[in-house]
Amino acid sequence: MAATAIDVRLQLTLRSSDRTFDLDVTFDARSHRCALMGPSGSGKSTVLMAIAGLAHAAHGHVRTGGQTLLDTARGIDLPARKRRVGVVFQDYALFPHMTVEHNLQFGIRRLGRPVDPRDMERVEALIRQFDLQALRSSLPRNLSGGQRQRVALARALANEPLLLLLDEPLSALDAPLRARLRLELAEMLERVQVPTLLVTHDPQDVEALAREVIQLDNGRVVDHVRTPKAL
């Protein structure tokens, strides 16, 4: 049996002027590629935000790669910049005024320390790995959807993350481009072998990118399916 790749227990409450939402989820993913599915408002993106340290969990824990990022019972709650979690948002969230190279460097600077020669070597390696050599001086507005996706993923990997979170990274693309980039993303994830949690509504994303599927509804886990490849 495979060891746990991501161990999560999260309890939190979100309040707005007209709604209160309670999240209470527990799951352990054995595969390096796991998908979160569920209807809109079920808590998928909230789970990612809490894992990344961008939303505060009242109770629970997050463990991955032998590291504890959160354990409220033990008083551990690492700030987001120290969690070594790479995040790729739905719109990629690249800095429009920064070149491709500078966007990747920011993935390291967010750790709160100066960029040293070893960091620059890593940036160069990522530029080669994601075939960005000809684009290193380009601004995001001059990139195609596929190129922006590669830059966003490379930036998320720049700080050597323990965990990669993908929040519907293909949903903003048209169908033909989505189909092509789905295959490219699957190949990239296979190469980097970083534990990955993917939020998606698309069963084709799950088929291509995930080995486990966790189904959420109303802030709770209602199903957890592991394929043979996850065991």
Buried (B, 14 or more C-beta within 10 A) or exposed (E): EEEBBBBBBBBBEBEEEEEEBEBBBBBBBBBBBBBBBBEEBBBBBBBBBBBBBBBEBEEBBBBBEEEEBBBBEEEEBBEBEEBBBBBBBBEBBBEEEBBBBBBBBBBBBBBEEEBEEEBEEBBBEBBEBBEBEEBBEBBBEEBEBBBBBBBBBBBBBBBEBBBBBBBBBBBBBEEEBBEEBBEBBBEBBEEBEBBBBBBBEBEEBBEBBBBBBBBBBBBBBEEBBBBEEBE
